[in-house]
Amino acid sequence: MIVSMKPPYDITSKILKLISSISEKIGEINANYLSKQSPQLRKQNRIRTIYSSLQIEGNTLTEEQITALIENKRIIGPEKDVLEVLNAIKVYDKLNEYKFSSEKNFLKAHFQLMNGLIGSAGKYRKQGVGIVKGSKLEHVAPHENVPYLMKNLFVYLKNSDELTLIKSCVFHYEMEFIHPFIDGNGSMGRLWQTLILLAEYPVFEFLPFETLISQTQSEYYKSLALSDKSGKSTIFIEYMLGVIEKSLENLLNYNNRVLKDIDRLEYFLNLGIKDFNRKDYMNIFKDLSSATASRDLKKGIELKMFVRIGNLNKTKYIVK
């Protein structure tokens, strides 16, 4: 029988401030943007997630090459790197089929991620490993307790009353510390944190926070190392919550810029509105400038999505 032992960490004032800020930003995104995300934006973020997560692990393929693979096109590149990307595409396409609290699903995801790359895909390692950063041995992970430690970690996931934001960070850190696989631990840590967050916050489907981790790799590894030395995941939790907050801020700042005029027009017309004015349009896209709204409506007329009648402040648009 596994008796869950809560992984050690402290709740700092920095963590509390970050959780408060993240909660506010998620609320704003849910209120104004979530239903407007286009299939194209979903695809772009999936590409960026796969590219960034695998780049951290040393994959050499570009975003353009990954885009081509997602579109079932052939590319020229190292066979191992191509297989890594193809496997990652399959895993992320099936993300909604995995249950974050299932250890069986966790091992299945690792198998799909590492199939053809290592002989022990989907299986916990049976030998000790040393984690090297540069020329320095950072951490020696023994193998004797891997199954027990991972079962304990999943009991924590299932039974903990803690905030999902914290729980996702704790799992990510503890999994990296246990280092349960011969290879693929980093990718699995980031994948499973995304899955834990998705269970409560659908916005994380559109939030490739791996991009920011990729851009701050030295801080990522430093937070892991400092947490190792302190025996608590506190520093890593602070780092990851900072990454999540910054990613949400970027989504809020650039959402209208990323959404193209055609995305906004299609979303607006799908609401079933038959006649409207510019103010009605701007009431749906509250952060849109009047000039951008006018350009959108001009584009809609050019595309014959609706016709314009009247002039100046009496202008109305009639959907065909």
N, C-alpha and C positions, 0 to 999 in steps of 0.2 A: 504493500500500500504506500502511495506517495503522499507525504504530508507536505503541503505547500509552505515554503519558507519565503516570506516577502523579501525580494531583493533590496539591498540597502541603498538608500539615497536620502538627501535632505530636501525639504521644500524651502527655497531661499526667496528673498524679496524679488530677486531678478526673475525667478520662475513664475511667481505670482503675477508680476507686471506683464510678462510675456503672454501668459494664459489669458489675462484680461484683454490685452490688445488683440490677440488671435481671435478670441470669441467675438469681439466687436466687428472685426473684419469679415469673419465668416457670416455674421448676421447681415452685414451690408451686402455681401456678395449674393447671399440667398434671396434677399429682398429685391435686388435690382438686376442681377446678371445671370444667375444660374440657368434659368430656363431659356436664355438667349444663346447659349453656347452652340455653335454650329458644328456639324459633322466634320467640317474642314479643320476647325480649331481643335477638336478632339484628336484628329489624326496628327496634327502638328505637335501637340503636346505628347502624344504617344511616341512619336519619333524622337523628340528631345529627351524624353525619359530614358528610352533605350540607349540612345547615343551617349548621354551623360553617365549613366550607370555603368555601361561597359567601358567607356573611356577611362573611368577611375580604375578599372581592372586591367587597363593596358590594351584594349581593343583599338585598332588603327583605322577602322572604317569611318568615313565622313558621314555627316547628316544626309548628304545627297545620295550616297551609296545605300544607306539604311532606308531612305525613302524609296529607292528603286526596288529594294528587296521586299518592302511592304506591298509594293505594286506588282509583285511577281515578275520583276524584270531581272535579267542576268547581269551580273557585274564581275569585274576582275578584282580579286583581292585575295589575301591569305586565306586558305581553306578553313583554318581554325577560327579566324575572325568572322568569316561568313556564317559558319555553323553556329557560333555564339549568338549572332544577331538573329538568325532564323529561329533558334530555340527560344530566345527572348520574346520574339514576336508572337510565337505560339502561346507562351505563358501569359503575356499581357492581354492577348485576345480572350483568354479564358479566365481572366481575373475574377469575374463575377461568379464563377463556378467553385471558387475556393472559399472555405470557411476559416476565418482567421484563428479560431480556437481549436482547430483540428490538427493534431500532430501528423495524422495520416495524410492530410492535404498538404501540409508543409513538406513532407518527404516526397510526395507526388510532384509538387512544384519544382523541387530540386532535381528530381529525375528529368523532368521535361526541360529544365534550364541547362543541365549539364550532360544530357544524353549524347553519346558519341564523343564527348570531350574527355571524360574520365571513366574508368571502369567501375567506380563505386557510386555512380549517379543514383541519388535517392536513398543512399545508405549512410549511416553515421560512420565516421572513421574508427578504425581499430588500432591505430598507432598514434604515438605522441607526435606533435608538430611544434616547430618553433616559428614564430611570426617575426620576420626580419623587416626592418625599415632602413633602407640604405645598406650600411654595413653593420648595423647594430641589431642585436637580438632583443626585441622589445618584450616578448611574452612567450613562455613555453606552456602549451596547452596539453595536459595529459589526456589519455584516452579512456582510462578505466571507468570514469563516471559519466561519460557523455550521455548514454541513454537515460540514466537517472536524472541528470541535471536538466536535460531537455524536457522530460516528463514533468518535472517540478515547475519548469518555466511555463508550460502549457496549463498546468493547474492554476498558476498565478493568473494567466490570461483569462481563464474561464471564471474564476471565483472572485477576483478582485473587484471591489466597489470603486476603485480609483477612476479618476478622469481618464478618458480615452487618450487625450493628448499626452499625458504623462506615461500611461501604460505602454503606448506605442514606442516611446523613446527608451523606456526601461527594457522592453523586449529587444529592441535593436541593439542596445549596448550589451546586455547579458548574452545574447546569441553570439555577438562578435567575440566576447570574452571566452565563452565555451568553445567557440570555433569547431562546431560539430562535424564539419565536412572536410575532406582533403582539399577541395577547391570549391569556389562559388559562395563562400560565406558572406562576403561584402554585398554581392548582388542580392542574396537571399535576405540579408538584414534590411536593406532598403525596400525590397519588394514587400516583405511582410509588414513593415511599418506602414507602408501605403495601404495595404489590405486592412490593417487594424483601424486606421483612420477612416477609410472608406465606409466601414460598417456604420459609422455615426455621421460622417460628413461627406455627402456625395461630391462636394466641390473638389475633393482630392483627385477625382478623375481628371480634372482640368489643371492640376497643379504639379508640374514636374519639378519638385523641389530637389531632385537629383542634380539638376542643372546648377543650382547654387552650391551644392556639396562639391560638385566637380570644380567649380570656380574657387572653392576655399578648401581644397584638399588638405593643405598643411594644417589648417585649423581642425578639420575633421579628425585627422590622425592624432593631433595633439590632444584633443578633448578625450579621445579614447585612451591614450597613454596616461594622461593625468588622472582619469577616473580609475584606471588600473592601479596606479600608485596609491591613490587615496582609499581604495577598496569600496568606493561608492560610485554610482553612475551620475551623481549630481552635476558635474561639469559637462558631461555629455548631454544631459537633458537640457541644460542651459543653451548649449551650442545648437542642438537640433530644434528647439523651440524658436531660437533666433532665426534659423534657416526657414522654418515654416512661416513665421511672421513676415519675413522679407519677401517670400514667394507670394504670399497673399497680397502684400502691398503692391508688388509688381503686377499682379493680376488686376487689381483695382485700377492702377494707374494706366494700364495699357489695354484694358478690355475693349473700350470703344474703338481704339486704334486698330486692334487686331481683328475685330469684327468688321467685315467689309460691308459696304452699303447694301449689297444684294442680300447679305445675311440678315441685316436689320429689316429690310423691306419684306423678305419672305416671312420672317417671324411676325411682323406687324400684320400682314395680310392673313396669316394663319389664325389670327384672333377672331376672324369672321367679321371685321368691320367693313361696311359697305360704302360709307361716305364719311369724310373727315377733313380737318384742316391741319395746318402745320403744328398748331398748338397741341392737338390731339396726339400727333405723332411724337412730339417732344415730351408729352406726359408719360409715354411708355419708355422712352430713352432719356431719362432725367438728366444725364450728364452730357448730353449732346448739345453742341452749340447751335444757334439758329442758322448760321451759315452752312454747317454740315448737314443739318436737317433739310435745308433748301436744296442742297446738292443731291441728297438722297432722293427727294421727291422728283427732282428733275430727271434723275436716272430712271425712276419708276415709270415716268411718262414715256421716256425713250424706249423702255422695254415693253411698253404697252400693257403695263400691269394695272393702270388706272388712267383716267382722263382728268384734265383740269378744267374747271369752270369758274368764272368770276375773276376779279382782279384785286390786287392789294390785300386789304384786311378782309375782303369778302371772298377770297379765293377758297375754293373747296375742291376736293378730289373724290371722284366717283370710281369705285372698283367695277371693272367690267364683269 
